[in-house]
Amino acid sequence: MPTPRQETLLGRHCAHARYVWNLAVEQQSWWRPGRGYAPGYCAQATQLTEARAEHRWLADGSQMVQQQALRDFAQAMTNYFAGTHHKPKWRKEARDDGFRIVAVRPGHIRRLSRRTGEVWIPKVGWVRFRWSRAVPAAKSYRVTLDRAGRWHVAFAVVPEPVPAPGTSEIVGVDRGVAVAAALSTGELLHCPGLRSAERARLRRLQRKLAHARKGSNRRARVKTAIARLKCREGDRRKDWVEKTSTGLAGRFGVIRVEDLHIRGMTRSARGTIARPGRGVRQKAGLNRGILASGWGVLVRRLEDKAPGRVEKVSPAYTSQQCSACGHVAAGSRKSQALFRCGACGYTGNADVNAARNIAAGHAVTARGRSPSGGRMNREPQPLPLTA
């Protein structure tokens, strides 16, 4: 909850951190095989000291903020070379605003009341924030600005995992669009989104944005209003993911999910000018539904809260296999919600049936075999026609 003057100073810190980060990205973009090594953190820190001595506007900012931007970039490159993250990209104003403060002492955080606290930020002073949860003994914290104009402070600490229930009970989680998460126990979990009135208001604002002149104050106000609705939807999704992942980690000993490549599943179908895609609007709607259901963040938070207890199962034929007899047929799934086995007559919810297959670890290969080598009952499929 910064004051207007503090908002200006915080925005200046964000601009300095973004500027230093983008310079590091530009230096890395010039690297080519055979040109030698790109400058690392130590070389870039020396260059930063020289730049601060030459440019007064850069020296007026916090050296800690600027150095930590270089350290964050160095860590990002390490993660990229390790294959765990994508290559660092340019940061844009009003989209990737934030900075990190390290060497935090106990006296830099103090509590004023039950709901209010203060944190010391270099060259800004004491900034009040809402005490929404217990503040840990952190060595660093990050200040960010979202698209809705809200300032956030997050204290960096690795939380303890959720204690296991002490049982060997296994649950399967089938992720979908109509039903965000279906459990093998029969529970159907829905991820909350925008209400009908909020979706109607979002459509009106998007039409206003299409007619607003670029660079005008009206366009800026409309963009802020849209960002607030989007942030509200994201907050609800994050809250649902946290509560759902905590509940699953505390109730079950082993959690099995499908091993899905979400980035590939949500790739655009537009194609190219020479080879345009088909069903582009339908695919775009499916992509929005997948992303709004929080597939990826749910599994990531489960792995954080239940380390070593999350298993990924191949998704092959889990929605076509009967969980009662093992018969596999594409026609058994009559609709999005109805599954009726053509062999044994089992009838139930299609998502729950898939979740039970996931819980049992039954992933059928293209030849109708389970990973253990057993033969599954599978209807003969016609051979594809080839040119």
Secondary structure as UniProt FT lines:
FT   HELIX           4..29
FT   TURN            33..34
FT   HELIX           41..54
FT   HELIX           56..59
FT   HELIX           63..82
FT   TURN            93..95
FT   STRAND          97..101
FT   HELIX           106..108
FT   STRAND          109..111
FT   STRAND          116..121
FT   TURN            122..124
FT   STRAND          125..130
FT   STRAND          141..145
FT   TURN            147..148
FT   STRAND          151..155
FT   STRAND          170..175
FT   STRAND          181..183
FT   TURN            184..185
FT   STRAND          188..189
FT   HELIX           196..211
FT   TURN            214..215
FT   HELIX           217..251
FT   STRAND          254..258
FT   HELIX           262..265
FT   HELIX           280..292
FT   TURN            293..294
FT   HELIX           295..305
FT   TURN            307..308
FT   STRAND          310..313
FT   TURN            316..320
FT   TURN            323..325
FT   HELIX           330..332
FT   STRAND          338..340
FT   TURN            342..344
FT   STRAND          347..349
FT   HELIX           350..360
FT   TURN            366..367
FT   TURN            371..372
//
